[in-house]
Amino acid sequence: MTTSAANNRVGFGSTWTQKGAAVFGVVFLLVGIAGFIPGLTMDMGTMSVAGHGSMAMLVGLFQVSVLHNIVHLLFGVVGLLAARTPRGSRLYLVVGGIVYAVLFVYGLFTAGMADPANFVPLNSADNVLHLVLAVAMIVLGLLLPRIGTRRV
């Protein structure tokens, strides 16, 4: 018989999966906020609401827009809400990873292009980051629930 902490009702951040979701949630919140801070985001005057025309660069590397920053903020809030339960945390990590995998593929076709399909400003650095996030979130979403699982 196998029992798992992921099946029990537990408090915020009690399992590794919940801690993982909370860490990603906090990081996404910080990135979303940083995207609106001059100095952390270069060329703020060129930031557009959405689209490829936004030339604002978070830490000089990642192309951002108002929409991009708001999505990061929302993704952070969802991560913190999901971290309240083991199941929600796992779902957030796996589904979030899938979302970032889709963004990576989308970016392969639209990054740097002046195309209406590029409604989220993306560049090569964004694509690499999205791939890393996709892999990390999916792997953690699948592996973290196994940590602390014990055999009875």
N, C-alpha and C positions, 0 to 999 in steps of 0.2 A: 504494500500500500504506500502511496506517495502523497505527501502533503506539501503544500506550497504556500508561502506567504502571499503569493499573488492571488490566492483564492479567499483570503481572509480580509475582513474589514479592519483596516489599520489607520492610524493617524497620518497627517501630512508628513511626507518625507521619511516614513518609517521603513520603506523597502529601498533597495538599490534602484529599482525601476523608477520609483517616485523621485528619488534624489536626482537621477539622470534627467527626467523630464523637467524638474525644477531648475537644474543648472542650465539646460537649453532655454527654458523660459526666461530666466534672468538675462542670459547672454543676448537673446533676441530683443528683449526690452532695452538693454543698454545700447545695442547696435541701432535700434530704431531711434532712440533719443540722440545718439551721437550724430546721426544723419542730419539733424537739424542744428548742430552746434558749429558755428564758424570756427575755423582753425582745425577742428577734427574733420570737417568736410570742406574741401577746397572748391573754389569757384562757385560759392553759394548763389551768386547772382545769376548763374546760368541754370539753376535748378528749376525744372518745370514740374507741373503737377503729375504728368505721366508722359510716356513716349521716349523715343530714342534721342530727342533733342536735348535732354537734360545732360549737361556736361559736368555737373557737380560730382566730386569724387571723394568718397569717404576714405579717410587716411591716405588720400592721393592715389588709391588703387581701385576702389570699387565704385562703379557708376551708380548713382542713386537719384531718385526723384521723390517728390512728396508721397506719391502712391507707394513706392518701394519702401520708404521709411514707415509709413502707416501699416503696411503689411507686416513688417518686422515687429512693430509694436503689438499688433493683434496676435501674431504668432507667439509672442512672448506671454501675453495674457492667457492665451489658450494653454500654453505649456504649464503655467502656474496653476490654472484651474484643473488641468488634467493630473497634476502631481498630487491631487487630493486623494486619489485612489490608485491602487496598483494596476487595475485594468485600464483606467483612463490614461495612465502614464505610458503603458505599453502601446496602446492604440495611438497616442500622440507621437511617440517615437517612430513607430513603423509607418503610419500614414504620413507623418511629416517627412520622413525619409523618402517615401514614394513621391510626395509632392516635389521635393528637391531633386529627385531623379528626373521627373518630368521637366522641371525648370532647366536642368542641365541639358537635356535633349533639345528643348525649345531654344536654349541659348546657342547651341551648336549651329542652328539654322538662322538665327536672327542677330546674334551679338555683333555690335558694331555696324549693323546695316541701317541705312536710312530708309526703313520700310515701315509702313503702317502696322504690320504684324508685330513689330518690336515695340509693344506698348509698355514694357518694363525695360528700362534702360539696362542693358547688360554688356559687359565686355569680357575679355578672356579671363581676367582675374575672378570675375563673378562666376564664370563657368567652372573654373577649378574649385572654387569654394563650394559651389552647389554640389559638385560631385563628391567632395569630401564630406559635406553635411549629409548627403543622401546615404552614403556608405556607413558613416558613423551612427546615424540615427537608426537605420534599419538593423545594423549589427547589435547595437546596444538594446534596441527594443526586443530583439530575439534572445540575447544572451543574459541581460540583467535579471529577467524573471527567474532564471535558473540559479542565480546566486542566492544562497540561503535556503534552497530547496533541500529538504532532508528526507531520507528514507526511514520509514518506521518499520 
